[in-house]
Amino acid sequence: MLGPALSAPTYPFRASGPQILDSAGVETQFRCVNWAGHMEANVPEGLQMQKLDDIVDLLASQPTYNCVRLTYAAELFDKTTMTLRESFQPGNNNADTDLSPLVANITKHNPELVDMTLPAVFEAVVDALAKRDIFVLMSNHVSRSMWCCGQGDGNGWWGDEYFDVDGWTKSLEGMAALMAPHPNVVALDLRNELRNEVLSTDDQIRDWMKFMPKGVAAVLAGDASMLVFVSGLSYDNDLTFLDRDDLISDDWASQLEHLVSNIVFEGHIYSWSPFGEITDDCSQLTYVRRERGALIESASGKASVFP
């Protein structure tokens, strides 16, 4: 259990030191269920199994969750006129098997979605969530729609086989603009779990300092009120490099100074993460505001610095 039932927040959100506040100034926590939409057909999973409203009702029935992390592939914005029906046809997706038989199941459970364009399907999902007072963190999981994540999958680092920088920024601005009319979409995650085993750590940091500001700018060009979730290195296990003054780029320093109410730092924790033993109890993590940001400490005393 994560805690008591949560009241509905008011939108938009803003970052304030180590806290996220809703428009009424009330501290708000992201207690999210992950909903995959980045797979081969570029639609949120499960629509072939249940009605959209039933899926959302199930999520809303869980009182300790208030949010959905809805993933998508950058490739979606190369297919903005393609319908859900068309996306399941051979040649229109990246699946190794024929997905077209699933159209009959989607038609059975969600007939109103079948001939919508792919972006419109995402809009229908977030609107259904809004009716249940569930807010949304959009997450750019991958560029090529496929399972995530692994070393060598072509999606892990800027310039990899599928990770085209221009396509990435296009998708970030496109998703932010698409969701701007939907106030319950409060945040966009620039990229899930950056990873690179070839470049030196310093070269990875230089790339991060070059490209992450482009991502932040792209999101805010689409919706200036959006929170921008920024991840680190090594499957988002490492943000300690943000304390490296010798490698901080001018673009990143400027954004930290002027966009402090938009930027949120995201860290992932696994059993192999270098933070010590972490259980499902989020209270083990203590946030301490510093001059340059917040220190996130685990119960074992390990720490990473968040400007």
C-alpha positions in Angstrom: 0.0 0.0 0.0 1.3 3.5 -0.9 -1.0 5.4 1.4 -4.5 6.7 1.8 -6.9 7.6 -1.0 -5.9 10.7 -2.9 -8.0 13.8 -3.6 -8.3 15.1 -7.1 -5.7 17.8 -7.9 -6.3 21.0 -9.9 -4.3 21.7 -13.1 -1.7 22.6 -14.2 1.1 21.5 -12.0 4.4 23.3 -11.2 7.7 22.2 -9.6 8.7 24.1 -6.4 12.0 22.9 -4.9 11.6 19.2 -4.0 7.8 19.4 -4.3 5.2 19.3 -7.2 2.3 21.6 -6.5 -1.1 21.7 -8.2 -2.7 25.0 -9.3 -4.1 25.5 -5.8 -0.6 25.2 -4.3 -1.3 21.7 -2.8 1.6 19.3 -2.9 0.9 16.4 -5.3 2.6 13.1 -5.6 2.8 11.1 -8.8 1.5 7.6 -7.8 1.3 6.2 -11.3 0.3 3.0 -13.0 2.3 2.3 -16.2 0.3 1.8 -19.3 2.3 0.8 -22.4 1.5 2.5 -25.6 4.9 2.3 -27.2 4.7 -1.2 -28.6 4.6 -2.3 -32.3 1.1 -1.1 -33.2 1.5 2.4 -31.6 -1.7 2.2 -29.4 -2.2 1.7 -25.7 -2.2 -2.0 -24.9 -5.3 -3.9 -23.8 -8.0 -2.3 -26.0 -8.4 -5.7 -27.7 -9.2 -7.3 -24.3 -11.6 -4.9 -22.6 -13.6 -1.7 -23.1 -11.6 1.4 -22.5 -14.0 2.6 -19.8 -13.7 -0.7 -18.0 -9.9 -0.5 -18.0 -10.1 3.1 -16.6 -12.7 2.1 -14.1 -10.3 -0.6 -12.8 -7.5 1.9 -12.5 -9.8 4.4 -10.7 -10.9 1.7 -8.3 -7.4 1.6 -6.8 -7.5 4.3 -4.2 -3.7 4.7 -3.8 -3.1 5.6 -7.4 -3.8 8.9 -9.0 -1.9 8.9 -12.2 -1.1 6.9 -15.4 2.3 6.9 -17.0 1.3 6.5 -20.6 4.2 5.5 -22.9 4.5 6.2 -26.6 7.1 5.8 -29.4 8.4 8.8 -31.3 7.5 6.9 -34.5 3.9 7.7 -33.7 4.4 11.2 -35.1 5.4 9.8 -38.5 2.0 8.0 -38.6 -0.4 10.8 -37.5 -3.0 10.0 -40.3 -2.9 6.3 -39.9 -5.9 4.7 -38.2 -5.9 2.1 -35.5 -7.3 -0.4 -38.0 -4.6 0.4 -40.5 -1.8 0.2 -37.9 -2.7 -3.5 -37.2 -2.2 -4.4 -40.9 1.0 -6.2 -42.1 3.6 -3.7 -43.2 2.2 -0.9 -41.0 3.8 -2.0 -37.7 7.0 -3.5 -36.4 5.5 -6.8 -35.2 7.1 -10.1 -36.1 3.6 -11.6 -36.4 0.3 -10.6 -38.1 -1.6 -8.3 -35.7 -4.6 -7.9 -38.0 -6.8 -10.5 -36.4 -6.8 -8.3 -33.2 -8.8 -5.7 -35.0 -11.9 -7.9 -34.6 -11.4 -8.0 -30.9 -10.9 -4.2 -30.7 -14.0 -3.7 -32.7 -15.9 -5.9 -30.3 -14.8 -4.0 -27.2 -14.0 -0.5 -28.5 -15.7 0.0 -31.9 -15.5 3.8 -31.6 -11.7 3.7 -31.6 -11.1 1.4 -34.6 -11.2 4.1 -37.3 -9.7 6.9 -35.2 -6.2 8.1 -36.1 -3.4 6.9 -33.7 -3.0 10.2 -32.0 -6.8 10.5 -31.5 -6.7 7.1 -29.8 -4.3 8.5 -27.3 -6.5 11.5 -26.8 -9.5 9.2 -26.2 -7.5 7.4 -23.5 -6.5 10.5 -21.6 -10.1 11.9 -21.8 -11.4 8.7 -20.3 -8.8 9.0 -17.5 -9.8 12.7 -17.0 -13.4 11.6 -16.3 -12.1 9.6 -13.4 -9.8 12.4 -12.1 -6.7 10.5 -13.1 -3.8 12.7 -14.4 -1.3 11.6 -17.0 2.5 11.6 -17.4 3.3 10.9 -21.1 6.5 9.0 -21.5 8.6 8.9 -24.7 9.8 5.4 -24.2 11.4 4.6 -27.5 11.8 5.9 -31.1 11.0 2.7 -33.0 7.9 1.1 -31.5 9.0 -2.1 -29.8 9.7 -3.6 -26.4 12.0 -1.6 -24.1 14.7 -1.7 -23.0 18.1 -3.3 -23.7 21.6 -2.5 -24.7 21.9 -2.6 -28.5 18.2 -2.2 -29.2 18.9 0.9 -31.3 16.7 3.1 -29.0 19.0 3.8 -26.1 21.1 6.8 -27.1 21.0 9.8 -29.4 22.2 8.8 -32.8 21.6 5.1 -32.3 20.0 3.1 -35.2 16.5 4.3 -34.4 17.1 7.2 -32.1 17.0 10.1 -34.6 17.4 13.4 -32.7 15.2 15.4 -35.0 12.5 12.8 -34.9 12.7 12.7 -31.1 12.3 16.5 -30.7 9.5 16.5 -33.3 7.7 13.9 -31.2 8.1 15.7 -28.0 6.7 19.0 -29.4 4.0 17.1 -31.2 2.9 15.2 -28.1 3.0 18.3 -25.9 0.9 20.2 -28.5 -1.5 17.2 -28.9 -2.1 17.0 -25.2 -2.3 20.8 -24.5 -6.1 20.8 -24.8 -6.3 18.0 -22.2 -5.5 19.5 -18.8 -5.1 16.2 -17.0 -1.9 15.6 -19.1 0.4 17.4 -16.8 3.8 16.1 -17.7 6.0 14.6 -20.4 9.0 12.3 -19.8 11.7 13.2 -22.3 13.1 9.6 -22.6 12.9 6.4 -20.8 16.2 4.9 -19.5 19.0 6.4 -21.6 21.8 3.8 -21.9 25.2 3.5 -23.7 28.0 1.1 -23.1 30.4 2.5 -25.8 31.0 6.1 -24.9 33.0 7.2 -21.9 31.1 8.7 -19.0 32.3 12.2 -19.8 31.3 11.8 -23.4 27.8 10.6 -22.3 27.5 13.7 -20.1 28.5 16.0 -22.9 25.8 14.4 -25.1 23.3 14.7 -22.4 24.1 18.4 -21.9 23.8 19.0 -25.7 20.6 17.1 -26.3 18.5 17.3 -23.2 18.0 21.1 -23.4 16.7 20.5 -27.0 14.1 18.1 -25.6 13.0 20.5 -22.8 12.7 23.3 -25.3 10.6 21.1 -27.7 8.1 20.1 -25.0 7.6 23.7 -23.9 7.2 24.9 -27.4 4.2 22.5 -27.6 2.8 23.4 -24.2 4.5 26.0 -22.0 2.6 24.7 -18.9 3.9 21.2 -19.1 6.1 19.6 -16.5 9.2 18.1 -18.2 10.5 14.9 -16.6 14.3 14.6 -17.1 16.1 11.3 -16.7 19.8 10.5 -16.2 22.3 7.9 -17.4 22.6 4.1 -17.1 18.9 3.2 -17.2 18.2 6.4 -15.2 20.2 5.2 -12.3 22.7 8.0 -12.4 22.1 11.7 -11.9 25.3 12.4 -10.0 26.9 14.0 -13.1 24.6 17.0 -12.7 27.1 18.1 -10.0 29.9 18.2 -12.6 30.4 22.0 -13.0 33.1 21.4 -15.5 30.6 19.7 -17.9 27.5 21.8 -17.4 26.5 23.3 -20.8 25.3 26.9 -21.1 22.0 25.7 -22.5 21.3 23.5 -19.6 22.5 26.1 -17.0 20.1 28.6 -18.6 17.2 26.2 -18.5 17.8 25.4 -14.8 17.8 29.1 -14.0 14.7 30.1 -16.0 12.6 26.9 -16.1 12.8 25.7 -12.5 9.0 25.4 -12.3 8.9 23.1 -15.2 11.8 20.7 -14.7 11.4 17.5 -12.6 14.2 14.9 -12.2 13.3 11.3 -12.6 15.2 8.4 -11.1 14.6 4.6 -11.5 15.4 2.1 -8.8 15.9 -1.6 -9.3 17.3 -4.4 -7.2 20.7 -3.8 -8.9 20.6 0.0 -8.5 23.5 1.7 -6.6 21.2 3.1 -3.9 21.2 0.3 -1.3 18.2 -1.8 -0.4 15.0 -0.1 -1.4 11.6 -1.7 -0.8 8.2 -0.7 -2.2 7.9 1.7 0.7 8.6 5.1 -0.9 8.9 6.7 2.6 12.4 5.3 2.7 13.4 8.1 0.3 14.0 11.5 2.0 14.2 14.7 0.0 16.4 17.5 1.4 16.5 20.8 -0.4 19.9 22.3 -1.0 21.2 25.4 -2.6 21.6 23.5 -6.0 18.6 21.2 -5.5 17.6 18.2 -3.6 19.4 15.2 -2.2 17.7 11.9 -2.5 18.8 9.5 0.2 18.0 5.9 0.7 17.7 4.2 4.1 21.2 2.8 3.6 22.7 6.3 3.3 23.5 6.1 -0.4 22.7 9.3 -2.3 22.5 11.0 -5.7 22.3 14.7 -6.2 19.4 16.3 -8.0 20.0 20.0 -9.0 
